[in-house]
Amino acid sequence: MISVFIRKAGVPLASVVLVLVAASLTASEVRAGKLADVFNSGELSGLNLGPIGPALANTVASTYPVASASSSVTYGFNPKTETFERQTRVLGPIVGERAETIGKGQINISASYSFVDVSTINGDDLGNLVNRPSIKGQVVSFRVPGGVTLADGRWTNYLPVQVHANIDVEADIGTPSITYGVTPDLDLNVSLPIIKTFLGVKVNEVVPDPRLPQFMLRDCSPTLPADDPNACQPNEIRPTTGNRQAYARSTGFGDLLLRAKYVVLREQPVDLAAALGVSFPSGDQDDFHGTGEYRVQPGLIVSRVVAERFQPLLNVGVDLNTGDVGRSVLRWAVGSTATVAGPLTAAVVFLGRNEFSAQADKITTPFFFQIERNDIYDASVGLRWLFAESGVISANVIVPLNRDGLRADVIPTVEVEYAFSSPL
């Protein structure tokens, strides 16, 4: 058994078990329980990767897209007919909110599907992570019981290790959502995502670390006679390469989201609405299904239909983390929807997420990366198609505009919704 530790002047700072044999390692698969436990499970238990699990658990769910609570189709009261009539103006945004409400007694039912494949963290490729050869001047190493003689004749009782890691984080998200018009000015919405998550970790180890040539081992041959000076001696350690992998899957509910929108002003000269959302921690944080905290989301929504074809919008709000206010987030969205032709509407919305502080505790031994405070900017681009007067089919993609934080290269979303009058 060999121990991994960070060493400076012969003092071990963090000890971890690394299951290495003198020859080579073969790949093995390990099934784990919670996704966050994968880094501590089975063959990965000795690689000092454990702190990565909680860090990902605290941040992955925040990358999931949230579809608009605003109905694409709205209804207005016609006093001449004393009925609510479908509005023929531009359809609503796919991501982001507009100030218009659906109409008293009207209901919008929708179902969306999104696929999230987290690919980078702070610009580093999660599929090609390489550990740091040293942390604050301290070499990332493993202990060699009995010591070993290096190629240059020096003796040491530790050797540095190079670790290549491929971390694959995926989520399939299906979200049913219902919006109800309580009054002409007040909408209520409830959304509860169902999330299937996958975490896979593949690791390749090289000992000693080739980036530190001062620790090069003698390249002896095991096929030569024992009296040959180039032959490997009993118990002599040779350069070693090994592979390991572990994975886990989980399906469950995400965080329940309740949203309310109340129109304060109509066409004076803009529509202004106040919004309030409450997110309940119904999703299992360790399976990357939720944030693990109650969140309160107050905000303001500004929009205005122009020439019956365009609808610029501006959203500003705060995502308050009730468990730790310092980890709250300022969110904003600015963009527009526009009627392209007939029943086809296009939407382009720019999204911002400015974190007050890092969303997870710092990793004590940042083997691959560190959790930082981030400013995250995305663009949402999509199309909506009106059918059967009150049905809408949507397709949308979210693409990153910078590389801060945990990011997917693209997040596709499709949605189907239908609006109708309440039978009550």
C-alpha positions in Angstrom: 0.0 0.0 0.0 1.3 3.4 -1.0 0.2 6.7 0.4 -0.4 9.9 -1.5 0.6 13.1 0.3 1.8 16.6 -0.3 5.4 17.0 0.8 7.8 19.8 1.6 10.9 19.4 3.6 9.9 15.8 4.4 6.6 16.8 6.1 3.4 15.0 4.8 0.5 17.5 4.8 -2.3 15.3 3.5 -2.3 11.5 3.4 -4.4 9.5 1.0 -4.3 5.8 0.0 -3.2 5.1 -3.6 -3.7 1.5 -4.6 -0.7 1.0 -6.9 1.2 -2.1 -7.6 4.8 -2.2 -8.8 3.9 -3.4 -12.2 0.7 -1.8 -13.7 -2.9 -1.2 -13.0 -5.9 -2.3 -15.1 -9.1 -0.4 -15.5 -11.9 -1.2 -13.2 -15.5 0.1 -12.8 -17.2 0.9 -9.5 -20.8 1.7 -9.0 -21.5 4.2 -6.3 -24.6 5.4 -4.3 -24.9 9.2 -4.4 -23.2 10.9 -7.3 -21.1 13.1 -4.9 -19.7 9.9 -3.4 -18.2 8.7 -6.6 -14.9 10.4 -5.9 -14.6 8.5 -2.6 -15.8 5.1 -3.9 -13.9 2.0 -4.7 -10.9 2.4 -6.9 -11.0 6.2 -6.6 -10.9 6.3 -2.8 -7.2 6.9 -2.7 -6.7 9.7 -5.2 -7.6 12.7 -2.9 -10.5 13.6 -5.2 -13.1 13.5 -2.3 -13.5 17.3 -2.0 -14.6 17.6 -5.6 -17.9 15.8 -4.9 -19.4 18.4 -2.5 -18.0 21.2 -4.7 -19.9 19.9 -7.7 -23.0 19.1 -5.7 -23.2 22.7 -4.6 -22.8 24.1 -8.1 -24.1 21.7 -10.8 -27.8 22.4 -10.2 -27.3 26.1 -10.8 -26.3 25.4 -14.4 -29.8 24.0 -15.2 -32.0 26.2 -17.3 -35.3 27.5 -16.1 -38.0 28.0 -18.7 -40.1 31.1 -18.7 -43.2 31.1 -16.5 -44.9 33.6 -18.9 -47.5 32.0 -21.2 -46.7 32.3 -24.9 -50.4 32.9 -25.5 -52.3 35.5 -23.5 -56.0 36.4 -23.2 -57.7 39.8 -22.8 -61.2 40.6 -21.7 -63.5 41.9 -24.4 -66.2 44.0 -22.7 -68.4 43.8 -25.9 -68.6 40.1 -25.9 -68.0 39.7 -22.1 -65.5 36.9 -22.9 -61.7 36.5 -22.8 -60.2 36.5 -26.2 -56.8 35.2 -27.4 -54.3 38.0 -28.1 -52.7 37.8 -31.5 -49.6 39.7 -30.5 -46.0 38.4 -30.4 -45.4 35.1 -28.5 -43.5 35.3 -25.2 -39.8 34.5 -24.5 -38.6 30.9 -24.0 -36.1 31.9 -21.3 -36.7 35.2 -19.4 -40.0 36.8 -18.5 -42.3 39.4 -20.0 -44.7 41.6 -17.9 -47.9 40.4 -19.7 -50.1 38.0 -17.7 -52.1 35.1 -19.2 -55.6 36.5 -18.2 -58.0 35.8 -15.4 -59.1 32.1 -15.3 -56.7 31.1 -18.0 -54.4 28.1 -17.7 -51.1 27.3 -19.5 -49.7 23.8 -19.3 -46.2 23.1 -20.6 -43.6 20.4 -20.6 -39.9 21.0 -21.5 -36.9 18.9 -21.9 -33.3 20.1 -21.5 -30.0 18.3 -21.8 -27.0 19.6 -19.8 -23.5 18.2 -20.4 -21.1 20.1 -18.1 -17.9 20.4 -20.0 -15.6 23.0 -18.4 -14.9 24.6 -15.0 -13.3 28.1 -15.0 -12.2 27.4 -18.6 -10.5 24.0 -17.9 -11.8 21.0 -19.9 -13.4 18.5 -17.5 -12.6 15.8 -19.9 -8.9 16.5 -19.8 -7.9 17.6 -16.3 -4.3 17.2 -15.1 -3.3 17.6 -11.5 -0.9 20.3 -10.5 2.6 19.0 -10.0 2.8 21.1 -6.8 0.5 23.1 -4.6 2.0 26.3 -3.1 5.4 24.9 -3.6 4.6 21.5 -2.2 5.0 18.4 -4.4 2.0 16.2 -4.9 3.5 12.8 -4.1 3.1 9.2 -2.9 5.1 7.5 -0.2 7.4 4.6 -1.0 7.9 2.3 1.9 11.6 1.4 2.2 12.5 4.1 -0.3 13.8 3.9 -3.9 17.0 4.9 -5.7 16.4 7.4 -8.5 18.1 7.2 -11.9 20.8 9.8 -10.9 21.6 7.7 -7.8 19.8 9.7 -5.2 17.5 8.0 -2.7 14.0 9.1 -1.8 11.0 7.7 0.1 8.4 9.5 -2.0 7.6 9.9 -5.7 5.5 12.5 -7.5 2.3 11.4 -9.3 0.7 12.8 -12.5 -3.1 12.2 -12.7 -5.2 12.7 -15.8 -8.9 12.8 -15.1 -12.0 12.8 -17.3 -15.0 14.0 -15.3 -18.3 13.5 -17.2 -21.4 15.3 -15.7 -24.7 15.0 -17.5 -28.4 15.8 -16.7 -31.6 15.0 -18.6 -34.2 17.4 -17.3 -38.0 17.1 -17.9 -40.0 19.9 -16.4 -43.8 20.0 -16.3 -45.2 23.5 -15.5 -48.6 25.1 -14.9 -49.4 28.8 -15.0 -52.8 30.1 -13.8 -54.3 33.5 -14.1 -55.7 34.4 -10.7 -56.8 37.9 -11.7 -56.1 40.0 -14.9 -52.9 41.2 -13.2 -51.8 38.2 -11.2 -50.3 34.9 -12.5 -49.1 31.9 -10.4 -46.8 29.2 -11.7 -45.6 25.9 -10.3 -42.7 23.9 -11.9 -41.2 20.6 -10.7 -38.4 19.2 -12.8 -37.6 15.5 -13.0 -33.9 15.0 -13.4 -31.8 12.0 -14.5 -28.1 12.6 -13.7 -24.9 10.8 -14.6 -21.4 11.2 -13.2 -18.5 9.2 -14.6 -14.9 9.6 -13.6 -11.9 8.1 -15.5 -8.4 8.5 -14.1 -5.0 7.7 -15.6 -2.0 7.8 -13.2 1.7 8.1 -14.1 4.4 7.5 -11.5 6.7 9.3 -11.2 5.4 12.5 -12.6 7.2 13.0 -16.0 6.9 16.8 -15.5 9.5 16.5 -12.7 12.5 14.9 -14.3 14.5 15.1 -11.1 12.5 12.1 -9.9 13.1 9.9 -12.9 13.5 6.2 -12.0 16.0 3.8 -13.5 14.5 2.2 -16.6 15.6 -1.3 -15.8 14.6 -4.4 -17.8 12.8 -7.3 -16.1 14.0 -9.8 -18.8 17.7 -9.5 -18.1 19.6 -11.9 -15.8 19.7 -10.8 -12.2 23.5 -10.1 -12.3 23.1 -7.8 -15.2 23.5 -4.1 -14.0 20.5 -3.1 -16.2 18.3 -5.8 -14.8 15.5 -5.0 -12.3 16.3 -6.0 -8.8 13.7 -7.6 -6.4 11.2 -5.1 -5.2 12.6 -2.4 -7.4 9.9 0.1 -8.4 9.7 0.9 -12.1 7.7 3.7 -13.8 4.0 2.9 -13.5 0.9 3.8 -15.5 -2.6 2.8 -14.2 -6.3 3.4 -15.1 -9.4 3.5 -12.9 -13.0 4.5 -13.4 -16.2 4.8 -11.4 -19.7 6.0 -12.2 -23.2 6.5 -10.8 -26.6 7.4 -12.1 -29.7 8.8 -10.3 -33.2 9.9 -11.1 -35.4 12.0 -9.0 -37.2 15.3 -8.5 -35.4 18.6 -8.7 -36.2 21.7 -6.7 -39.8 22.7 -6.7 -40.3 26.3 -7.9 -43.3 28.5 -7.2 -43.5 31.8 -9.1 -45.9 34.8 -8.9 -46.1 37.8 -11.3 -48.2 40.9 -10.6 -48.6 43.7 -13.2 -48.0 47.1 -11.7 -48.1 49.2 -14.9 -49.6 48.7 -18.3 -48.3 50.6 -21.3 -47.2 53.7 -19.4 -45.1 53.7 -21.5 -44.0 50.2 -20.7 -45.5 47.2 -18.9 -44.0 46.7 -15.5 -44.5 43.6 -13.3 -43.2 42.5 -9.9 -42.1 38.9 -9.6 -41.5 36.6 -6.7 -40.2 33.1 -6.8 -39.6 30.5 -4.0 -37.4 27.5 -4.7 -37.8 24.5 -2.3 -34.9 22.1 -1.8 -36.9 19.0 -2.9 -34.0 17.8 -5.1 -31.2 15.7 -3.7 -28.1 17.9 -3.7 -25.7 14.9 -3.5 -27.3 13.5 -6.7 -27.0 16.9 -8.4 -30.8 17.3 -8.5 -31.0 20.5 -6.4 -29.2 23.3 -4.6 -29.9 22.0 -1.1 -31.2 25.4 0.0 -34.4 27.4 0.2 -34.1 30.3 -2.3 -36.3 33.4 -2.5 -36.3 35.2 -5.8 -37.7 38.8 -6.0 -37.4 40.7 -9.2 -38.8 43.3 -11.7 -39.9 42.6 -15.2 -40.2 45.3 -17.9 -41.5 44.7 -21.4 -43.5 46.4 -24.2 -45.0 45.2 -27.4 -43.9 47.4 -30.3 -45.8 47.6 -33.6 -47.5 44.3 -32.7 -44.3 42.5 -33.9 -41.5 43.1 -31.3 -41.4 42.8 -27.6 -38.2 44.0 -25.8 -37.8 42.8 -22.3 -35.6 43.4 -19.2 -35.5 41.3 -16.1 -33.6 42.1 -12.9 -33.7 40.0 -9.7 -31.9 38.5 -6.8 -31.7 34.8 -6.0 -31.4 34.9 -2.2 -29.9 31.9 -0.6 -31.6 31.7 2.8 -29.0 29.3 4.2 -26.1 31.6 3.4 -27.0 35.1 2.1 -23.3 35.6 1.0 -23.9 32.9 -1.7 -26.8 34.8 -3.2 -26.8 35.7 -6.9 -27.8 38.8 -8.9 -29.6 37.6 -12.1 -30.6 39.7 -15.1 -31.9 39.1 -18.6 -32.2 41.5 -21.6 -33.4 40.8 -25.1 -36.4 40.6 -27.3 -38.9 38.4 -29.1 -40.1 39.2 -32.6 -42.6 37.8 -35.0 -40.7 36.4 -38.0 -43.5 35.3 -40.3 -47.0 34.1 -39.6 -47.0 31.8 -36.5 -43.2 31.8 -36.1 -41.6 33.9 -33.4 -37.8 34.2 -32.7 -36.3 35.1 -29.3 -32.8 36.3 -28.4 -32.1 37.0 -24.7 -28.8 37.6 -23.0 -28.6 36.2 -19.5 -26.3 37.3 -16.6 -25.5 35.7 -13.3 -23.3 37.7 -10.9 -22.4 35.7 -7.8 -21.9 37.5 -4.5 -19.3 34.9 -3.5 -18.2 31.4 -4.4 -21.2 29.0 -4.4 -19.3 26.2 -2.6 -16.5 26.0 0.0 -13.0 26.2 -1.3 -11.3 22.9 -1.9 -8.7 22.6 0.8 -6.3 20.7 -1.5 -7.1 22.0 -5.0 -5.8 18.9 -6.9 -7.3 19.9 -10.2 -9.2 23.2 -9.8 -10.6 25.6 -7.2 -14.1 26.9 -6.7 -14.2 30.6 -7.4 -16.8 33.5 -7.4 -18.0 33.9 -11.0 -19.7 36.3 -13.3 -21.6 34.1 -15.8 -23.0 35.3 -19.2 -25.0 33.3 -21.7 -27.1 33.9 -24.8 -30.5 32.2 -25.3 -31.6 31.8 -28.9 -34.8 30.1 -29.9 -37.9 29.8 -32.1 -41.6 29.3 -31.2 -44.3 28.0 -33.5 -48.0 28.6 -32.8 -50.4 25.8 -33.7 -54.1 25.1 -33.1 -54.6 28.7 -32.0 -53.3 28.2 -28.4 -50.6 25.6 -28.7 -46.9 26.4 -29.0 -43.8 24.3 -29.8 -40.5 25.8 -28.9 -36.8 25.0 -29.6 -34.0 26.9 -27.8 -30.3 26.8 -27.1 -28.3 28.4 -24.4 -24.6 29.1 -25.3 -21.9 30.5 -23.0 -20.5 34.0 -23.6 -17.6 33.5 -21.2 -15.9 30.5 -19.5 -16.3 31.3 -15.8 -17.7 28.6 -13.5 -19.2 25.2 -14.4 -20.4 25.4 -18.0 -21.9 23.4 -20.8 -20.9 24.1 -24.4 -24.5 24.3 -25.3 -27.8 23.6 -23.5 -30.6 22.6 -25.9 -34.3 22.8 -24.8 -37.5 21.8 -26.4 -40.9 22.7 -25.0 -44.6 22.1 -25.8 -47.3 24.2 -24.2 -51.1 24.8 -24.5 -53.3 27.6 -23.1 -57.0 27.2 -22.4 -59.7 28.6 -20.2 -60.3 27.1 -16.8 -63.5 25.1 -16.6 -64.2 26.5 -13.1 
